[in-house]
Amino acid sequence: MCIVCEHQLYEEHRNAEAGPFVPCRKCKLFPDSGGQGCYHCFAVGNTIDECPECLGKEWSAEFLAVKAEVDEELGEEDGEASKGLPF
Protein backbone atom coordinates (compact mmCIF):
# COMPACT_ATOMS: atom_id res chain seq x y z
CA MET A 1 0.00 0.00 0.00
CA CYS A 2 1.25 3.52 -0.64
CA ILE A 3 2.23 5.67 2.32
CA VAL A 4 -0.49 8.22 1.48
CA CYS A 5 -3.17 5.57 2.02
CA GLU A 6 -1.36 4.35 5.11
CA HIS A 7 -1.29 7.91 6.44
CA GLN A 8 -5.04 8.30 5.85
CA LEU A 9 -5.77 5.09 7.78
CA TYR A 10 -3.37 6.07 10.58
CA GLU A 11 -4.98 9.51 10.94
CA GLU A 12 -8.47 8.01 11.10
CA HIS A 13 -7.40 5.85 14.03
CA ARG A 14 -5.87 8.87 15.81
CA ASN A 15 -8.97 10.99 15.14
CA ALA A 16 -11.23 8.25 16.50
CA GLU A 17 -9.10 8.10 19.68
CA ALA A 18 -9.10 11.89 20.07
CA GLY A 19 -12.64 12.15 21.32
CA PRO A 20 -16.21 12.67 20.22
CA PHE A 21 -16.84 12.65 16.49
CA VAL A 22 -19.65 12.24 14.00
CA PRO A 23 -19.37 8.53 13.12
CA CYS A 24 -19.29 7.05 9.65
CA ARG A 25 -22.83 6.06 8.73
CA LYS A 26 -21.66 2.69 7.44
CA CYS A 27 -19.26 1.32 10.08
CA LYS A 28 -19.74 3.78 12.98
CA LEU A 29 -16.09 3.18 13.99
CA PHE A 30 -14.35 6.17 12.47
CA PRO A 31 -15.14 9.85 11.87
CA ASP A 32 -17.36 10.60 8.92
CA SER A 33 -15.74 12.53 6.11
CA GLY A 34 -18.31 15.22 5.38
CA GLY A 35 -21.16 12.84 4.61
CA GLN A 36 -18.96 10.65 2.42
CA GLY A 37 -18.28 7.96 5.03
CA CYS A 38 -14.83 7.16 6.41
CA TYR A 39 -11.66 6.35 4.51
CA HIS A 40 -11.66 2.81 5.91
CA CYS A 41 -15.06 2.05 4.36
CA PHE A 42 -14.01 3.65 1.09
CA ALA A 43 -10.58 2.08 0.74
CA VAL A 44 -10.34 -1.25 2.58
CA GLY A 45 -11.43 -3.96 0.19
CA ASN A 46 -11.49 -1.55 -2.75
CA THR A 47 -8.19 0.24 -3.30
CA ILE A 48 -6.23 -1.48 -0.50
CA ASP A 49 -6.42 -4.95 1.01
CA GLU A 50 -6.30 -4.23 4.73
CA CYS A 51 -5.64 -1.75 7.52
CA PRO A 52 -2.61 -2.85 9.53
CA GLU A 53 -3.83 -1.36 12.81
CA CYS A 54 -7.27 -2.96 12.53
CA LEU A 55 -5.55 -6.34 12.17
CA GLY A 56 -3.07 -5.74 15.00
CA LYS A 57 -0.14 -5.44 12.60
CA GLU A 58 2.63 -2.85 12.49
CA TRP A 59 2.61 0.11 10.13
CA SER A 60 5.19 -0.19 7.35
CA ALA A 61 8.78 0.79 8.07
CA GLU A 62 8.62 3.28 5.17
CA PHE A 63 5.55 5.02 6.62
CA LEU A 64 6.99 5.13 10.15
CA ALA A 65 10.29 6.58 8.87
CA VAL A 66 8.53 9.33 6.92
CA LYS A 67 6.20 10.05 9.85
CA ALA A 68 9.15 10.36 12.25
CA GLU A 69 10.91 12.73 9.86
CA VAL A 70 7.82 14.91 9.45
CA ASP A 71 7.12 14.92 13.20
CA GLU A 72 10.71 15.98 13.86
CA GLU A 73 10.51 18.80 11.32
CA LEU A 74 7.24 19.99 12.85
CA GLY A 75 8.69 19.79 16.34
CA GLU A 76 6.23 17.15 17.47
CA GLU A 77 7.00 14.54 20.06
CA ASP A 78 5.05 11.30 20.22
CA GLY A 79 2.59 12.68 17.67
CA GLU A 80 1.59 15.64 19.83
CA ALA A 81 2.30 19.24 18.92
CA SER A 82 5.05 20.81 21.00
CA LYS A 83 4.04 23.00 23.91
CA GLY A 84 4.71 26.70 23.69
CA LEU A 85 3.65 27.29 20.10
CA PRO A 86 2.29 30.82 19.57
CA PHE A 87 -1.03 29.55 18.19
PyMOL commands that set and color helices and strands:
alter all, ss='L'
color gray80, all
select helices_A, chain A and resi 3-18+39-43+61-74
alter helices_A, ss='H'
color red, helices_A
deselect
rebuild
show_as cartoon
